[in-house]
């Protein structure tokens, strides 16, 4: 039975040198989401914060500008902002991966 890595090596050897190098370059790029299907990448690239969480975040941000938040609300705001940052990073990586593979397939 052929191992997955051997199958990949065999398939890679069939490709022209330029495609081989693009594939290998992609493996070295830590921002690429190489273990995600194109459909999943599309979904990730379009994902958004839940409407209820967005409303809560908007309220907390507005009240924060007026210094009207309790300590607990400030912690909630920090948590929501951290989650939003992580979501935006994931979205950017998904978009970057889609763009990378689209360019590689067009070359």
Secondary structure, 3 states (H helix, E strand, C coil): CCCHHHHHHHHHHHCCHHHHHHHHHHHHCCCCCCCCCHHHHHHHHHCCCCHHHHHHHHHHHHHHHCCCCCHHHHHHHHHHHHHHHHHHHHHHHHHHHHHHHHHHHHC
